[in-house]
Amino acid sequence: MNGQPDAMSAAQVNGTRGNVVFGIVRPCTHRLTEGLRAEWTAHLCGLCLALRADHGQFARIVTNYDGLVVSVLTEAQSGRTPAQRRTAGPCPLRAMRTAAVARGAGARLAAAVSLLLASARVRDHLADRDGVLARRPAAAVARRMATGWERAGARGGAALGFDTAVLVDAVDRQARIESLAAPGTPLTAVTEPTETATAAAFAHTAVLAGRPGNAAPLAEAGRLFGRLAHLLDAVEDREEDAASGAWNPLTATGTSLPEARRLADDALRGTRLALREAEFADDRLLHVLLTHELRRSVDRVFGAAPCPHQGRGGQPPRRGAPHGGPGDEAAGPYGQAVPHGGGNPYGGALGGGGGGGYGGEPPRSHFGGKPRKPAPRGFWAGCAAFAGLCCTCRLCCAKEYEGPWSRRKREGCCHKDGCECDCDCCECCCPCNGG
């Protein structure tokens, strides 16, 4: 996903082949009760801090939305205990506030998986010589970074009894499968490596939680979640890939949008049924993420039912609009885009275009009409922009700022406006939104 997260997909096509990222579950905080919002943030910050504790400060760049589903899934089975929370120190992305964050095996597994998939994504960019990575010095640095992440992810997974070779093998097979895809090839043949990798990660949460009986249904839920991750990314990137000549699974296999929607709906239904067969101690947050938010992600990608807190077509509100932030498309939990799927607060895509500035309206065409989409910044330019946003506290407190890599409009994570809409946040009669 270009500036997106990053779902637990073993392959995301974003102008490259087999990009591996997390990022289809992007809940709007206006749809979460205060209690569930705090839990969601606890898992996200827990993933970020697990990356730092086990793999170093720089590893936090792979923090993402869908990676935290692994942490949520583990805790939903084992139940939350006081030992599974700790108070984290002040963080610039929380406006220098402390917070209770998740810790334990679930967060560490999410960290290991995130590192492996981020490593695979960087290798894809290297293989395609994207942007600045076409230059040998930058490519050498990126290659060392990817190798370090892969080794760190393997160590982290091994410490938890998780065989990370399943993910590495899925990434390797993805490129071979894509090279053989042709019109008439079933789309599910292309998504299979993604499904296999995601199923393995989901199933291992049952082992960590001490519920081995959940392994089979969670593997099925993970397989379908991986299919959705790959499929939705392909739909989102279809037009952009066609314009750039990049490989896209829908185009390569000749799959129509109605057929893609049918597959997505089947995967949604199967995920829901698989989760019903598993036993949980407290699945309220998990239910919201993998039932309601997953459905909204499908509707958003296929152009239906955008979040009411966003502007038309699911895009973020205009300047001064009362809502936005975590639920907007491609936005991270702190209001900016992410490279490795779902909600990397540091996000951005490697090898994008250049550019500068933190704000302002998007440039308009010389012939008027619809504003042109600003070109994303490159990796290093985005890093410089991110540092500037952090140092000026715009990430936290600005009413609106420009994402450092994607250059999309974002809202500071601590900029709160009142919610004036009267919306029903849960379509069914269930206790999923309990605080």
C-alpha distance (Angstrom), angle and dihedral (degrees) to the residues before:
residue distance angle dihedral
M1 . . .
N2 3.69 . .
G3 3.75 102.4 .
Q4 3.76 87.2 -16.8
P5 3.41 132.8 107.8
D6 1.92 141.3 -67.7
A7 5.43 121.2 -118.6
M8 3.63 117.2 -167.4
S9 3.75 90.5 -83.6
A10 3.73 121.6 152.3
A11 3.76 85.9 -155.8
Q12 3.74 131.7 31.6
V13 3.76 119.4 172.0
N14 3.77 110.6 -144.8
G15 3.71 105.1 148.3
T16 3.78 87.7 -50.6
R17 3.76 134.9 70.3
G18 3.75 121.9 -98.9
N19 3.79 99.5 -4.2
V20 3.79 106.9 -176.2
V21 3.76 115.2 -145.1
F22 3.78 147.9 134.9
G23 3.76 124.4 -129.0
I24 3.79 126.9 107.8
V25 3.81 98.4 105.7
R26 3.80 104.9 75.9
P27 3.82 108.8 155.1
C28 3.77 121.3 -160.1
T29 3.78 106.7 -128.8
H30 3.80 90.4 -139.5
R31 3.81 87.0 69.0
L32 3.80 94.1 53.2
T33 3.76 125.7 78.6
E34 3.78 116.2 -122.6
G35 3.79 91.1 -101.1
L36 3.80 95.5 50.4
R37 3.79 91.3 43.1
A38 3.80 89.5 55.5
E39 3.81 90.7 48.3
W40 3.80 92.6 49.3
T41 3.81 91.2 50.0
A42 3.81 90.5 46.1
H43 3.80 90.9 57.6
L44 3.79 93.2 44.6
C45 3.80 93.8 49.9
G46 3.81 89.2 41.8
L47 3.80 90.1 57.3
C48 3.79 91.2 48.6
L49 3.81 93.0 49.8
A50 3.81 92.7 44.1
L51 3.78 87.9 56.8
R52 3.78 90.6 51.2
A53 3.80 95.2 45.1
D54 3.80 96.8 46.9
H55 3.78 102.7 29.8
G56 3.79 110.5 19.8
Q57 3.78 138.5 -94.3
F58 3.80 97.1 -70.4
A59 3.81 91.9 55.2
R60 3.81 88.7 72.2
I61 3.80 87.9 79.5
V62 3.83 88.7 80.6
T63 3.82 93.3 60.2
N64 3.79 107.8 130.5
Y65 3.79 144.7 166.8
D66 3.76 104.2 -109.1
G67 3.78 95.2 41.6
L68 3.77 87.8 69.7
V69 3.83 89.6 60.8
V70 3.82 86.0 77.4
S71 3.81 89.6 56.4
V72 3.81 92.6 45.3
L73 3.80 91.2 48.0
T74 3.81 92.7 52.2
E75 3.78 93.9 49.6
A76 3.81 93.1 44.3
Q77 3.80 88.1 61.5
S78 3.80 100.4 40.6
G79 3.79 97.5 37.3
R80 3.76 125.4 -124.8
T81 3.80 118.8 -76.6
P82 3.82 130.6 179.1
A83 3.80 88.4 -106.8
Q84 3.81 89.6 62.7
R85 3.79 93.1 64.4
R86 3.76 132.7 61.4
T87 3.78 133.6 174.1
A88 3.78 111.7 -105.5
G89 3.77 121.3 -152.3
P90 3.81 125.7 -111.8
C91 3.80 115.5 -58.7
P92 3.83 128.2 -168.1
L93 3.81 89.0 -132.8
R94 3.81 89.3 58.9
A95 3.80 93.6 46.1
M96 3.83 89.2 -98.9
R97 3.79 92.1 -60.0
T98 3.78 127.6 139.8
A99 3.80 119.8 -122.2
A100 3.79 142.5 -176.2
V101 3.81 106.7 -107.1
A102 3.80 134.4 -173.8
R103 3.77 120.5 -104.2
G104 3.76 136.5 173.3
A105 3.78 138.7 66.4
G106 3.81 95.8 -32.9
A107 3.80 94.0 56.8
R108 3.81 91.3 44.3
L109 3.81 92.2 51.1
A110 3.79 90.1 49.1
A111 3.81 88.6 51.2
A112 3.81 93.3 50.7
V113 3.80 93.5 48.7
S114 3.81 92.0 46.2
L115 3.80 91.5 53.3
L116 3.79 93.3 50.7
L117 3.76 93.9 49.0
A118 3.81 93.1 45.0
S119 3.80 88.8 51.9
A120 3.79 90.4 53.2
R121 3.80 91.2 50.0
V122 3.79 92.7 52.7
R123 3.81 89.9 49.5
D124 3.80 89.4 53.0
H125 3.79 90.8 53.8
L126 3.79 89.5 48.2
A127 3.79 92.0 51.0
D128 3.80 90.5 50.7
R129 3.83 93.0 43.0
D130 3.78 90.8 -131.0
G131 3.80 118.6 -168.3
V132 3.78 114.9 -50.4
L133 3.81 90.2 3.8
A134 3.79 88.6 75.5
R135 3.81 85.5 76.6
R136 3.78 115.8 84.2
P137 3.83 99.2 -133.1
A138 3.81 92.6 51.4
A139 3.79 91.5 42.8
A140 3.81 91.0 52.5
V141 3.81 91.3 52.7
A142 3.80 92.2 46.7
R143 3.81 91.7 48.1
R144 3.78 91.7 53.5
M145 3.78 90.2 47.6
A146 3.82 92.1 51.1
T147 3.81 91.7 47.8
G148 3.79 91.0 50.3
W149 3.80 92.4 49.7
E150 3.79 92.1 48.8
R151 3.80 92.4 51.6
A152 3.79 92.1 45.0
G153 3.80 91.8 49.5
A154 3.79 91.0 49.2
R155 3.82 91.3 50.7
G156 3.78 92.0 47.5
G157 3.79 92.9 48.8
A158 3.81 93.3 46.1
A159 3.81 90.4 52.7
L160 3.80 87.6 58.7
G161 3.79 95.8 43.2
F162 3.80 93.4 -106.7
D163 3.79 117.3 140.3
T164 3.80 102.6 -136.2
A165 3.80 90.4 -174.7
V166 3.81 86.2 85.8
L167 3.80 90.2 64.9
V168 3.79 94.7 42.5
D169 3.79 91.1 49.8
A170 3.81 90.9 49.0
V171 3.79 90.9 54.2
D172 3.80 91.9 48.8
R173 3.81 93.0 48.6
Q174 3.80 92.4 47.2
A175 3.79 93.9 68.8
R176 3.80 92.1 48.7
I177 3.80 93.1 48.6
E178 3.80 92.3 48.5
S179 3.79 91.8 50.6
L180 3.82 89.3 57.1
A181 3.81 97.3 43.7
A182 3.80 116.2 115.4
P183 3.82 138.1 160.8
G184 3.79 106.6 -59.3
T185 3.81 94.8 30.3
P186 3.83 108.6 128.5
L187 3.78 110.2 -108.1
T188 3.80 89.0 -135.4
A189 3.81 88.5 63.9
V190 3.81 88.7 61.7
T191 3.81 93.8 45.6
E192 3.83 94.2 46.9
P193 3.85 97.3 95.7
T194 3.79 89.7 50.2
E195 3.79 90.3 50.1
T196 3.80 92.8 48.7
A197 3.80 94.2 50.5
T198 3.79 93.9 46.8
A199 3.80 93.0 45.8
A200 3.81 90.5 54.7
A201 3.80 93.1 51.7
F202 3.81 93.6 46.7
A203 3.80 92.9 47.0
H204 3.80 93.0 51.1
T205 3.79 90.5 59.5
A206 3.82 86.7 68.7
V207 3.80 89.0 57.5
L208 3.80 92.3 48.8
A209 3.81 91.8 48.0
G210 3.80 93.6 48.7
R211 3.81 94.5 -115.7
P212 3.82 105.2 116.0
G213 3.80 90.6 167.7
N214 3.81 88.6 68.7
A215 3.81 94.0 59.2
A216 3.81 96.5 89.7
P217 3.83 98.8 47.4
L218 3.80 91.9 41.8
A219 3.80 90.9 50.3
E220 3.81 87.9 54.8
A221 3.81 91.6 47.3
G222 3.80 89.8 48.7
R223 3.80 92.4 48.5
L224 3.80 91.4 54.5
F225 3.79 92.1 42.2
G226 3.80 88.7 55.0
R227 3.79 90.5 49.6
L228 3.79 90.1 52.9
A229 3.81 91.8 47.8
H230 3.78 92.6 53.4
L231 3.78 94.4 40.2
L232 3.81 97.6 48.4
D233 3.78 91.9 47.5
A234 3.80 90.0 52.1
V235 3.81 91.1 51.6
E236 3.80 92.5 47.7
D237 3.80 92.6 50.0
R238 3.81 98.4 39.6
E239 3.80 98.2 100.4
E240 3.80 94.6 39.2
D241 3.81 91.5 48.4
A242 3.80 90.9 49.0
A243 3.81 90.8 52.4
S244 3.80 93.5 48.4
G245 3.79 96.7 38.1
A246 3.80 92.0 -118.8
W247 3.79 122.2 152.2
N248 3.79 115.7 -93.8
P249 3.82 125.7 179.4
L250 3.81 94.2 -137.0
T251 3.78 93.0 52.5
A252 3.80 94.5 40.4
T253 3.81 94.0 51.7
G254 3.80 96.1 36.1
T255 3.81 92.3 -120.6
S256 3.81 114.8 164.8
L257 3.80 124.0 -138.4
P258 3.84 92.9 -112.6
E259 3.80 89.3 54.2
A260 3.82 90.5 46.9
R261 3.80 89.6 51.4
R262 3.80 90.6 50.1
L263 3.79 90.7 52.6
A264 3.81 90.5 47.5
D265 3.80 92.7 50.9
D266 3.80 91.0 48.2
A267 3.81 90.3 50.9
L268 3.80 91.0 49.5
R269 3.79 91.2 51.6
G270 3.78 92.6 46.0
T271 3.81 93.0 49.1
R272 3.78 91.1 52.4
L273 3.81 93.0 48.4
A274 3.81 92.8 46.9
L275 3.80 92.1 52.2
R276 3.80 90.0 52.2
E277 3.80 89.3 61.9
A278 3.81 93.2 56.4
E279 3.80 125.7 82.5
F280 3.79 119.3 -124.8
A281 3.78 135.9 -176.7
D282 3.82 93.5 -150.9
D283 3.79 118.8 -5.3
R284 3.82 101.3 166.7
L285 3.80 96.3 114.3
L286 3.79 92.1 37.9
H287 3.80 90.4 52.0
V288 3.79 91.6 51.7
L289 3.81 92.8 48.8
L290 3.79 101.1 41.9
T291 3.80 99.1 34.2
H292 3.79 111.9 29.3
E293 3.82 101.6 22.3
L294 3.79 92.7 41.9
R295 3.79 89.3 54.0
R296 3.80 90.7 48.9
S297 3.79 90.1 50.1
V298 3.80 90.0 56.3
D299 3.80 91.9 46.7
R300 3.80 90.9 48.3
V301 3.79 94.7 50.7
F302 3.79 92.9 46.7
G303 3.81 91.2 47.4
A304 3.79 101.6 -105.6
A305 3.80 134.6 119.5
P306 3.83 103.6 -2.1
C307 3.77 118.5 -162.8
P308 3.82 108.6 -79.8
H309 3.81 88.4 -132.0
Q310 3.79 90.6 64.9
G311 3.75 130.8 71.1
R312 3.78 126.5 -102.8
G313 3.76 117.2 -45.1
G314 3.80 92.1 16.3
Q315 3.80 93.5 -68.3
P316 3.80 122.0 138.5
P317 3.81 116.8 -86.6
R318 3.77 121.0 -92.4
R319 3.77 121.9 -98.8
G320 3.78 110.0 -60.3
A321 3.80 94.9 16.3
P322 3.81 111.2 144.3
H323 3.78 97.4 -125.1
G324 3.78 142.4 43.4
G325 3.75 136.9 89.1
P326 3.78 122.5 104.2
G327 3.78 96.6 25.1
D328 3.78 98.7 51.1
E329 3.75 119.8 108.7
A330 3.78 114.2 -82.4
A331 3.77 92.3 -2.1
G332 3.76 123.2 135.6
P333 3.78 125.0 -133.3
Y334 3.78 88.4 -94.5
G335 3.78 93.8 48.2
Q336 3.78 106.4 -91.2
A337 3.76 140.1 93.9
V338 3.77 125.9 -86.3
P339 3.80 134.3 -145.3
H340 3.74 104.2 -157.6
G341 3.73 97.6 49.0
G342 3.64 137.4 -86.7
G343 3.69 110.1 24.5
N344 3.72 117.1 -16.5
P345 3.80 103.5 169.0
Y346 3.78 89.0 -154.3
G347 3.84 94.0 42.8
G348 3.77 138.2 145.3
A349 3.75 135.9 124.2
L350 3.76 124.5 -86.4
G351 3.72 115.9 -116.9
G352 3.77 100.8 20.4
G353 3.75 126.8 146.1
G354 3.75 126.7 -78.6
G355 3.75 131.1 -103.9
G356 3.76 142.7 129.5
G357 3.75 144.5 -136.1
Y358 3.78 131.4 71.2
G359 3.77 103.3 -123.0
G360 3.77 148.2 4.7
E361 3.76 133.5 104.9
P362 3.80 120.6 -55.0
P363 3.79 113.2 -96.3
R364 3.78 116.6 -95.3
S365 3.75 127.1 -134.9
H366 3.79 116.5 -94.6
F367 3.79 85.9 -117.3
G368 3.79 95.2 51.7
G369 3.77 124.8 -123.6
K370 3.76 124.7 93.1
P371 3.83 115.5 22.3
R372 3.79 114.6 -107.9
K373 3.76 117.3 -114.6
P374 3.82 107.9 -109.6
A375 3.78 114.4 -116.6
P376 3.83 112.3 -106.9
R377 3.77 118.8 -112.2
G378 3.76 123.0 -109.6
F379 3.79 121.1 -104.4
W380 3.81 97.8 -94.6
A381 3.82 95.0 39.0
G382 3.79 88.0 51.3
C383 3.81 90.9 51.0
A384 3.80 89.7 54.1
A385 3.81 91.2 47.8
F386 3.81 90.8 48.4
A387 3.81 91.1 51.8
G388 3.79 89.5 51.4
L389 3.81 92.0 50.1
C390 3.79 91.5 49.8
C391 3.79 95.1 47.0
T392 3.81 92.0 49.8
C393 3.84 92.8 43.8
R394 3.80 90.4 -125.5
L395 3.81 90.5 133.3
C396 3.78 88.8 63.2
C397 3.76 108.0 29.4
A398 3.80 110.3 21.7
K399 3.76 117.6 112.4
E400 3.78 87.1 -143.3
Y401 3.77 135.2 -3.6
E402 3.79 139.0 163.1
G403 3.80 118.8 -97.6
P404 3.82 108.9 -110.0
W405 3.81 95.3 -129.3
S406 3.81 107.3 17.7
R407 3.84 94.8 35.6
R408 3.78 89.8 -143.4
K409 3.78 120.5 142.8
R410 3.80 113.5 -90.8
E411 3.80 136.6 179.1
G412 3.80 122.4 -133.4
C413 3.80 113.3 -102.7
C414 3.81 92.7 -123.2
H415 3.78 96.5 42.8
K416 3.79 101.9 107.1
D417 3.77 126.4 -175.1
G418 3.75 123.4 179.4
C419 3.78 117.8 -93.1
E420 3.78 104.3 -121.7
C421 3.78 98.9 174.6
D422 3.76 125.7 97.7
C423 3.78 103.7 -140.0
D424 3.76 132.9 160.0
C425 3.77 103.6 -128.2
C426 3.79 98.1 -169.2
E427 3.78 121.9 50.9
C428 3.79 96.4 -160.1
C429 3.77 137.0 52.6
C430 3.79 99.8 -104.0
P431 3.82 136.2 118.9
C432 3.81 92.7 -115.7
N433 3.78 94.0 118.2
G434 3.76 96.0 52.2
G435 3.79 114.6 137.0
